[in-house]
Structures are given as C-alpha cells and as structure tokens.
Amino acid sequence: MKVPQQPLLMSKMISAEPDWEGLNTYLAAEFVPAPRTCFRGIRRMRAGEFLSLTPGKETSGKFWTMRFDNSRPRRSDQEYAEELDRLLEQAVASHLAADVPVGAFISGGWDSSLTAWFASRLLSRPLKTFSIVFPEQPEENEAKYSRLLAKHIGSEHHEVEFRTDQVPDLMRKVVEAVEEPCTAAPSPLLYQLAAAAGKELKVVVSGEGSDELFGGYPWLRGEWLYRVRPFVPRPLVRPLADRVLDPRWGRFWRILAADSDRTADREWLRGYTQHQKRRLLNPDLPFAEGPDLEPLTLPSETLESCVDRQQERLSLDFMRRLSDGLLLINDKVSMAHSLEVRMPFLDRNIIEFALSLPSSMKMRSGQEKYILSKLTGRLPPEIARRRKYGLHFPMLATPSGRFPSFVRDTLLNSSRQPGLFRRARLEPWLDDVLAGRRKGMRQLWILTFLAIWWDGFMAG
C-alpha cells in the first residue's frame, strides 16, 4: 500500500530510510520523542524550542521548559477553584477569537464539557458540537453524556458514528496524515471526527491537556506499587518481567523490577519489551538493542523542580506522551481536513497555574483532577459525577466484523520482503489474541500501524 510521500522525501534531499532507534522506541512507547523520528535524517523540533534561519545563519534555543513552582503560599480549595474558573473562562474566550465560526469537540467528560460550557456562554449564537459514537459497542458509547451536555448548553449537536468495518478503509488515510508510526491516541477515531467537523467548520476547541496538568490518569493512583518496590528482589523478578506477555501482569512485574522509581514511571507507557521484540521481529533487520525508553528521560531542570512523585509523573505525561504523541496525532489528523483544533487548557496562563498548584489539589483520596471537580457544578449531575473515561479505540477491546481479518492480513500478508516479522512466531500469538484466548490487542495495533506505515513509506 503506497501512500503519497512527505514533501521532504519528494524533494529527493532525503531518501526514505528507517531510523531503527526511533522504531525501537516506538515499539516500546507507542510514539517517538522529539527530536528523533522514524525517518533517518529527519528530526523534529522539541516542544518549547525555536529555530531561526536567516541567510548564512542558524539560531536555535529554548523559549520555555516545564518547571514546577512550589514557592507560592498555600490557599484554600475555594480560592484555587475560583482562580482556575477565571483563567479557564479567559482562555476559552481567547481561543474563540476568529473570523470564522468556532465549534467544539465534546465527549461528555469534564474537560470537553467545561470547555464547551464556557464557549456556549461566550458566543452570541448556538455552538456547534461534535462527538464520536459507537453504535456497535453500547458499553463503550458515551452518546448519552454528550447528548445531555449538548441539550444543557443548547448546542447544535452532531454525532459522528464509528463502526469497526470502517477501519480498513480509513487506515491508508490515517497513515498518510500522521506520516509515521504513532498509536498514543486513537487516530482513526480522531480522523473521522475531524473529517465531519471539517465539513462544517474551520476551528474547534477541545479539552485536551487537562489530564496531564491536573492529574486525570488512573496510573497516578498506583502509589502502592512504589511502596512495595524496595522489598522486591529485582534480580529474581527481571527475567519474569521481560517475558510475561499478558499486558497488565507484564507491567506489574516490570514496575517492581525497575532500577529506580523514574525508570518504573516509564514502564507504565511500555508496549513491547526487548525480549518480545526479539521474539516477533525479523532478526535480519537492524532494530536497535539499546535502552528503548531512555529517550523519554526528562530534562534536569524539570526534574529538579519536582518535589514529589506525582509531579515527576505528570511531567512525563505532559512533556513526552502529550507533546510527542497525543498532540502530534491531533494536529496531523485535524490539519488533514484543514481543521484547527484549539486547546484552552494548554493556554500559557493555565499551564503556569497548574505548575504552581499543590499536588493535593490534583489527586485527593483517589479522586483524579480534584480541583476540576470544584467546577463541575455548572454541568448536568450525571456528567459531574462521572469518573475519568478517556477516548479510546473500542475495537481493541472487542474486535469484530472486518477488523480481525484486516489486522491478520496486514501483519501476515502485506509487509513486503525482507518483511518486518517472524511469521512462525507472530501468527500463533496473533490468532490467539484475535480469538480472545490471550490479551494483547493493544500490542497488535502497535504492529499493525507499523506495518501499514512500512508498506506505504519503506517497502521497495
């Protein structure tokens, strides 16, 4: 499956060759941290950096880096909530400034709901809202919450249906848009959502960034694992940790076996271990054998500003997975439809506020995004009571229709010689996962995206 190539490749200044170290990290983390990419000879700017080119001169540097400010005097919960309320309203207002109508992506969760609520109050016309729905997977469908919010704010609501059988036809377009392997976000869903919104609008706002700033991910509740780690005999646990195929149990043992808490943090993001890669990948290809998650290491100035484990983990989410994974996919698939997605939670003032906020205002008594719970009184009670439920790819939980055969054909029949995988080892494991005898659909999706990209950009 050939896809239209990048302008850089079409210029013939750079040939389409794989960056094996970048691919090694992709298989481990589902994205490639800047400045590396999956193309040899192509580098990406890091977040917060600038590059200035003038005749005969090149200047680069940093204009921002993530630093927590733990010096501010402690205030009451109410005072913090009132400040965030004010900042969020100002951020949404500034992101609505445009010479074209602005809409909103909503899911029925806190982040997008609050963003859309402010937007609906600030606009003089009904807001157009868009949400993805899964008619084939009622247990995954959030339609009732997005409909409830749309009614609450009086928006002109559009539901975008996503069905399993759409995946095979969508993936060529998705890979063409994203341009390199990245499965940190459900790109087919976001592509479909952007395609629908792009027919109506040129700009939408979304709730992206709140989880990384205010502690929205369940993994932040896993502190008990870190308390157990000092008592685990790591040399005995490491061989088991590297070979367990079950995703959850494998993560459990790898976190216990990690050399340090910071190394354990990165293991939450892991897709494939080095042992699993050696088992499934073609040994004739020069996949790198080095530390595959080492590129996720945070800058020293960021780490030195952290005063607790929560701040270090949020830094990893914000500076790596959000910056180099989620935002990359959001930008690529939306701009494929000439749609600009603006994110008020990533407004500079809100970021600085979040970096000065005590950790107890983010996670308290098992409640993620505690401070945001103080703002949900303006939302319908059913939404205000909801826990975090992020947008994800339900086909990875319940594969059906054309999806299993698409994954199988892509991994076993599409990759051209010399091929990416050891078919004799991949095929029985793949069949077990697709039949539900083993867990591992997330891992299969990582390989599937890689194979489609390889066939489109590298094969031949």
C-alpha positions as CSV (number, residue, x, y, z in Angstrom):
1,M,0.0,0.0,0.0
2,K,1.8,3.1,-1.2
3,V,0.9,6.4,0.2
4,P,1.7,9.9,-1.0
5,Q,5.1,10.8,0.4
6,Q,6.2,13.7,2.5
7,P,7.4,16.8,0.7
8,L,10.8,16.3,2.2
9,L,11.0,12.9,0.6
10,M,9.6,14.1,-2.7
11,S,12.3,16.8,-2.8
12,K,14.9,14.0,-3.0
13,M,17.1,15.8,-0.5
14,I,16.4,12.9,1.9
15,S,15.7,9.3,1.0
16,A,13.0,7.2,2.7
17,E,15.1,5.1,5.1
18,P,14.0,3.9,8.6
19,D,15.6,5.3,11.8
20,W,16.0,2.0,13.7
21,E,16.4,3.6,17.1
22,G,13.3,5.6,16.5
23,L,11.4,2.5,15.6
24,N,12.8,0.7,18.6
25,T,11.3,3.4,20.9
26,Y,8.0,3.5,19.0
27,L,7.5,-0.2,19.7
28,A,8.3,0.4,23.4
29,A,6.3,3.6,23.9
30,E,3.8,4.0,21.0
31,F,5.4,7.3,20.0
32,V,8.8,8.7,19.2
33,P,10.0,11.5,21.4
34,A,11.5,14.6,19.6
35,P,13.9,15.3,18.2
36,R,14.0,11.8,16.7
37,T,11.5,10.5,14.2
38,C,11.1,7.1,12.4
39,F,12.8,8.5,9.3
40,R,16.6,8.5,9.1
41,G,17.8,12.1,8.5
42,I,14.6,13.8,9.7
43,R,14.4,15.4,13.1
44,R,11.5,17.1,14.8
45,M,11.6,20.3,16.9
46,R,11.1,19.7,20.7
47,A,8.3,21.4,22.4
48,G,9.4,24.8,23.7
49,E,12.3,25.2,21.2
50,F,12.7,27.7,18.4
51,L,14.8,27.7,15.2
52,S,15.6,30.9,13.4
53,L,17.0,30.7,9.8
54,T,18.5,33.7,8.1
55,P,20.9,33.8,5.1
56,G,24.1,32.2,6.3
57,K,22.9,31.9,9.9
58,E,21.0,29.3,12.0
59,T,20.0,30.1,15.6
60,S,18.2,27.7,17.9
61,G,17.3,27.5,21.6
62,K,14.6,27.2,24.2
63,F,11.8,29.7,24.9
64,W,10.0,27.5,27.5
65,T,10.6,24.5,29.6
66,M,8.4,22.8,32.2
67,R,9.2,23.8,35.8
68,F,7.0,23.5,38.8
69,D,6.7,26.5,41.1
70,N,6.3,25.2,44.7
71,S,7.1,28.5,46.3
72,R,3.7,30.1,46.3
73,P,1.8,30.4,49.6
74,R,-0.9,27.8,50.1
75,R,-4.5,28.9,49.6
76,S,-7.9,27.4,50.3
77,D,-9.6,24.9,47.9
78,Q,-12.2,27.5,47.0
79,E,-9.6,30.2,46.2
80,Y,-7.8,27.8,43.8
81,A,-11.0,26.8,42.2
82,E,-12.1,30.4,41.7
83,E,-8.8,31.2,40.1
84,L,-9.0,28.3,37.7
85,D,-12.6,29.2,36.8
86,R,-11.5,32.7,35.9
87,L,-8.4,31.5,33.9
88,L,-10.4,28.9,32.0
89,E,-13.1,31.4,31.0
90,Q,-10.4,33.8,29.8
91,A,-8.6,31.0,27.9
92,V,-11.8,29.8,26.2
93,A,-12.6,33.4,25.2
94,S,-9.2,34.0,23.7
95,H,-9.5,30.7,21.7
96,L,-12.8,31.7,20.3
97,A,-11.3,34.8,18.7
98,A,-11.6,34.0,15.0
99,D,-13.0,35.4,11.8
100,V,-14.9,32.2,11.2
101,P,-17.4,30.2,13.4
102,V,-15.8,28.1,16.1
103,G,-17.2,24.7,17.3
104,A,-16.3,22.2,20.0
105,F,-15.4,18.6,20.3
106,I,-17.2,17.0,23.3
107,S,-17.3,13.6,24.9
108,G,-19.4,14.0,28.0
109,G,-16.3,14.1,30.2
110,W,-15.3,17.1,32.5
111,D,-12.7,18.6,30.3
112,S,-14.5,19.0,27.0
113,S,-17.8,19.7,28.8
114,L,-16.4,22.7,30.7
115,T,-14.7,24.0,27.6
116,A,-17.9,23.8,25.6
117,W,-20.0,25.2,28.5
118,F,-17.8,28.4,28.6
119,A,-17.8,28.6,24.8
120,S,-21.6,28.4,24.7
121,R,-21.9,31.3,27.2
122,L,-19.4,33.5,25.4
123,L,-20.8,33.1,21.9
124,S,-23.8,35.0,20.6
125,R,-25.0,32.1,18.5
126,P,-25.6,28.4,19.2
127,L,-22.3,26.4,19.4
128,K,-21.8,23.5,17.0
129,T,-20.6,20.5,18.9
130,F,-19.3,17.1,17.6
131,S,-18.8,13.8,19.4
132,I,-17.8,10.3,18.3
133,V,-20.3,7.5,18.9
134,F,-20.1,3.7,18.7
135,P,-23.4,2.2,17.7
136,E,-21.9,-1.3,17.6
137,Q,-20.4,-1.1,21.2
138,P,-23.1,0.2,23.5
139,E,-20.9,-0.5,26.5
140,E,-18.3,1.9,25.1
141,N,-20.7,4.5,23.8
142,E,-20.7,7.9,25.6
143,A,-23.5,9.3,23.4
144,K,-25.9,9.8,26.3
145,Y,-23.5,12.1,28.1
146,S,-22.6,14.1,25.0
147,R,-26.3,14.5,24.2
148,L,-27.0,15.5,27.7
149,L,-24.4,18.2,27.6
150,A,-25.5,19.4,24.2
151,K,-29.0,19.8,25.5
152,H,-27.7,21.5,28.6
153,I,-25.8,24.2,26.7
154,G,-28.2,24.4,23.7
155,S,-25.7,23.4,21.1
156,E,-26.3,22.3,17.5
157,H,-25.0,18.8,18.1
158,H,-23.5,16.4,15.5
159,E,-22.9,12.7,16.3
160,V,-20.2,11.0,14.2
161,E,-20.7,7.3,14.0
162,F,-17.7,5.0,14.0
163,R,-18.0,1.4,13.0
164,T,-15.5,-1.4,13.0
165,D,-15.7,-2.1,9.3
166,Q,-14.6,1.5,8.6
167,V,-11.1,0.8,9.9
168,P,-9.6,-0.9,6.9
169,D,-10.7,1.8,4.5
170,L,-9.6,4.6,6.9
171,M,-6.1,3.4,7.7
172,R,-4.4,4.4,4.5
173,K,-5.7,8.0,5.0
174,V,-4.7,8.0,8.7
175,V,-1.1,6.8,7.9
176,E,-0.9,9.4,5.1
177,A,-1.9,12.1,7.6
178,V,0.2,11.0,10.6
179,E,3.2,10.1,8.4
180,E,5.0,8.0,11.0
181,P,4.1,5.2,13.4
182,C,2.2,6.7,16.5
183,T,-0.5,4.9,18.4
184,A,-0.5,7.1,21.5
185,A,-4.0,8.2,20.6
186,P,-6.9,6.5,18.7
187,S,-6.1,8.2,15.4
188,P,-8.8,6.6,13.3
189,L,-11.5,8.0,15.7
190,L,-9.9,11.5,15.7
191,Y,-9.6,11.4,11.9
192,Q,-13.2,10.6,11.5
193,L,-14.3,13.2,14.0
194,A,-12.1,15.9,12.3
195,A,-13.4,14.8,8.8
196,A,-17.0,15.5,10.0
197,A,-16.2,18.8,11.8
198,G,-14.1,20.0,8.8
199,K,-17.1,19.9,6.6
200,E,-18.9,22.4,8.8
201,L,-16.1,24.5,10.4
202,K,-12.5,25.6,10.3
203,V,-11.9,25.9,14.0
204,V,-13.0,23.8,17.1
205,V,-12.0,23.9,20.8
206,S,-11.3,20.7,22.8
207,G,-10.5,19.7,26.3
208,E,-7.0,18.2,25.6
209,G,-4.3,18.8,28.1
210,S,-6.3,18.9,31.3
211,D,-5.4,15.3,32.3
212,E,-1.7,15.9,32.1
213,L,-1.9,19.2,34.0
214,F,-4.3,18.3,36.7
215,G,-3.8,14.5,37.2
216,G,-6.5,12.8,35.2
217,Y,-5.0,9.4,34.6
218,P,-5.7,6.4,36.8
219,W,-2.0,5.4,36.9
220,L,-1.4,8.2,39.4
221,R,-3.3,6.1,41.9
222,G,-0.7,3.3,41.7
223,E,1.4,4.6,44.5
224,W,1.1,1.4,46.5
225,L,3.3,-0.3,43.8
226,Y,6.1,2.1,44.6
227,R,5.8,1.4,48.3
228,V,6.3,-2.4,47.6
229,R,9.2,-1.9,45.2
230,P,12.0,-1.6,47.9
231,F,11.1,-5.1,49.2
232,V,11.2,-6.9,45.8
233,P,14.3,-8.9,44.9
234,R,14.8,-7.3,41.5
235,P,17.4,-9.8,40.0
236,L,14.9,-12.6,40.5
237,V,11.9,-10.6,39.1
238,R,13.6,-9.1,36.0
239,P,13.6,-12.3,33.8
240,L,9.9,-12.8,34.5
241,A,9.1,-9.1,33.9
242,D,10.6,-9.1,30.4
243,R,8.8,-12.2,29.2
244,V,5.3,-12.1,30.5
245,L,3.0,-11.5,27.5
246,D,-0.1,-10.5,29.4
247,P,-0.1,-6.7,29.3
248,R,-1.3,-6.0,32.8
249,W,0.8,-8.6,34.6
250,G,3.8,-7.7,32.5
251,R,3.5,-4.1,33.5
252,F,3.1,-5.1,37.2
253,W,6.3,-7.1,37.2
254,R,8.3,-4.5,35.2
255,I,7.4,-1.8,37.6
256,L,8.5,-3.9,40.5
257,A,11.7,-4.9,38.7
258,A,12.7,-1.4,37.6
259,D,16.1,0.0,38.8
260,S,14.5,3.3,40.1
261,D,11.2,4.9,40.5
262,R,11.8,7.1,37.5
263,T,12.5,4.0,35.4
264,A,9.3,2.5,36.8
265,D,7.4,5.6,35.7
266,R,8.4,5.0,32.1
267,E,7.3,1.3,32.3
268,W,3.6,2.4,32.6
269,L,3.9,3.5,29.0
270,R,5.5,0.4,27.6
271,G,4.1,-1.6,24.7
272,Y,6.8,-4.2,23.9
273,T,9.8,-5.3,25.9
274,Q,13.1,-6.0,24.2
275,H,12.6,-9.8,24.6
276,Q,9.2,-9.6,23.0
277,K,10.6,-7.5,20.1
278,R,13.4,-10.0,19.5
279,R,10.9,-12.8,19.5
280,L,8.5,-11.3,16.9
281,L,10.7,-9.1,14.7
282,N,12.7,-10.2,11.7
283,P,16.2,-10.8,13.0
284,D,17.7,-9.7,9.7
285,L,16.6,-6.2,10.3
286,P,18.9,-3.9,12.4
287,F,16.4,-3.0,15.1
288,A,18.3,-1.2,17.8
289,E,19.0,-3.1,21.0
290,G,19.7,-0.1,23.3
291,P,17.6,1.3,26.1
292,D,14.3,1.8,24.3
293,L,12.6,4.1,26.8
294,E,15.7,6.2,27.6
295,P,14.6,8.9,25.1
296,L,11.7,9.6,27.5
297,T,14.1,10.9,30.1
298,L,13.0,14.4,31.3
299,P,15.2,17.5,31.3
300,S,17.2,18.0,34.5
301,E,15.6,21.5,35.1
302,T,12.2,19.9,35.0
303,L,13.1,17.0,37.4
304,E,14.9,19.4,39.8
305,S,11.7,21.5,40.1
306,C,9.6,18.5,41.3
307,V,9.1,18.0,45.0
308,D,7.1,14.7,44.9
309,R,6.5,11.6,42.8
310,Q,3.2,13.0,41.4
311,Q,4.9,16.0,39.8
312,E,7.5,13.7,38.2
313,R,4.8,11.5,36.7
314,L,2.8,14.4,35.4
315,S,5.9,15.8,33.8
316,L,6.4,12.6,31.9
317,D,2.8,12.7,30.7
318,F,3.0,16.4,29.8
319,M,6.4,16.6,28.2
320,R,6.5,13.2,26.4
321,R,3.2,11.4,25.8
322,L,1.1,14.6,25.4
323,S,3.7,16.6,23.4
324,D,5.1,13.9,21.2
325,G,2.1,11.6,20.9
326,L,-1.3,13.0,21.6
327,L,-0.7,16.5,20.2
328,L,1.1,15.2,17.2
329,I,-1.8,12.9,16.2
330,N,-4.4,15.6,16.9
331,D,-2.6,18.1,14.8
332,K,-1.9,15.8,11.9
333,V,-5.4,14.3,11.5
334,S,-7.2,17.6,12.0
335,M,-5.0,19.5,9.5
336,A,-5.6,16.8,7.0
337,H,-9.1,18.3,6.9
338,S,-8.0,21.9,7.2
339,L,-9.4,22.0,10.7
340,E,-7.6,23.8,13.5
341,V,-8.1,22.3,17.0
342,R,-7.5,24.8,19.8
343,M,-7.0,23.7,23.4
344,P,-7.8,26.2,26.1
345,F,-6.4,24.0,28.9
346,L,-3.0,24.4,27.2
347,D,-3.2,28.2,27.4
348,R,0.0,29.6,28.9
349,N,-1.7,31.1,32.0
350,I,-3.5,27.8,32.8
351,I,-0.2,25.8,32.4
352,E,1.6,28.2,34.8
353,F,-1.3,28.0,37.3
354,A,-1.2,24.2,37.2
355,L,2.6,24.2,37.7
356,S,2.1,26.2,40.9
357,L,-0.8,24.1,42.2
358,P,-0.2,21.7,45.2
359,S,-0.4,18.0,44.3
360,S,-3.2,17.6,46.8
361,M,-5.4,19.7,44.6
362,K,-4.9,17.3,41.7
363,M,-5.3,13.9,43.3
364,R,-7.0,13.6,46.6
365,S,-8.5,10.5,48.2
366,G,-8.4,8.7,44.9
367,Q,-10.2,11.4,43.1
368,E,-8.4,12.5,39.8
369,K,-8.5,16.1,38.9
370,Y,-9.8,17.1,42.3
371,I,-9.7,20.9,41.5
372,L,-11.8,20.4,38.4
373,S,-14.4,18.6,40.5
374,K,-15.0,22.1,42.1
375,L,-16.0,23.5,38.7
376,T,-18.5,20.8,37.7
377,G,-21.5,22.2,39.5
378,R,-22.5,24.0,36.3
379,L,-22.7,20.7,34.4
380,P,-25.5,18.2,34.4
381,P,-25.3,16.0,37.6
382,E,-24.8,12.8,35.5
383,I,-21.6,14.3,34.0
384,A,-20.4,15.9,37.2
385,R,-20.5,12.5,38.9
386,R,-18.5,10.7,36.2
387,R,-15.0,9.4,36.7
388,K,-12.3,9.7,34.0
389,Y,-13.2,7.7,30.9
390,G,-10.8,8.7,28.1
391,L,-11.5,8.4,24.4
392,H,-10.1,5.0,23.3
393,F,-10.4,2.5,20.5
394,P,-13.1,0.1,21.5
395,M,-12.2,-2.3,18.6
396,L,-9.1,-3.2,20.6
397,A,-11.3,-4.5,23.4
398,T,-14.0,-6.2,21.3
399,P,-12.6,-6.9,17.7
400,S,-15.4,-7.8,15.3
401,G,-16.5,-7.6,11.7
402,R,-13.7,-7.0,9.2
403,F,-11.3,-5.8,11.9
404,P,-9.7,-9.1,12.9
405,S,-9.1,-10.2,9.2
406,F,-7.8,-6.7,8.5
407,V,-5.2,-7.0,11.3
408,R,-4.3,-10.5,10.3
409,D,-3.9,-9.7,6.6
410,T,-1.9,-6.5,7.4
411,L,0.6,-8.3,9.7
412,L,1.0,-11.6,7.8
413,N,0.4,-10.8,4.1
414,S,1.0,-7.1,3.5
415,S,4.6,-6.5,4.6
416,R,6.9,-6.9,1.6
417,Q,10.3,-8.6,1.8
418,P,12.5,-8.7,3.7
419,G,9.5,-8.3,6.0
420,L,9.2,-7.0,9.5
421,F,8.2,-10.0,11.4
422,R,8.9,-13.6,12.2
423,R,5.8,-15.1,10.8
424,A,6.2,-18.5,12.5
425,R,6.2,-16.8,15.9
426,L,3.8,-14.0,15.2
427,E,1.0,-16.0,13.6
428,P,0.1,-18.3,16.5
429,W,0.2,-15.4,19.0
430,L,-1.9,-13.2,16.7
431,D,-4.5,-15.9,16.2
432,D,-4.8,-16.4,20.0
433,V,-5.3,-12.7,20.6
434,L,-7.8,-12.2,17.8
435,A,-9.7,-15.3,19.1
436,G,-9.8,-13.9,22.6
437,R,-7.6,-16.6,24.1
438,R,-4.9,-14.1,25.0
439,K,-4.8,-10.4,25.8
440,G,-2.8,-8.2,23.6
441,M,-4.9,-6.2,21.1
442,R,-3.0,-3.0,22.0
443,Q,0.3,-4.7,21.1
444,L,-1.2,-6.0,17.8
445,W,-2.4,-2.5,17.0
446,I,1.2,-1.1,17.5
447,L,2.4,-3.7,15.0
448,T,-0.5,-3.0,12.6
449,F,0.2,0.7,12.4
450,L,3.9,0.0,11.9
451,A,3.2,-2.5,9.1
452,I,0.9,-0.1,7.2
453,W,3.5,2.7,7.5
454,W,6.3,0.4,6.4
455,D,4.4,-0.7,3.3
456,G,3.5,2.8,2.5
457,F,6.8,4.6,3.0
458,M,9.6,2.0,3.2
459,A,8.8,-1.2,1.3
460,G,10.6,-1.3,-2.1
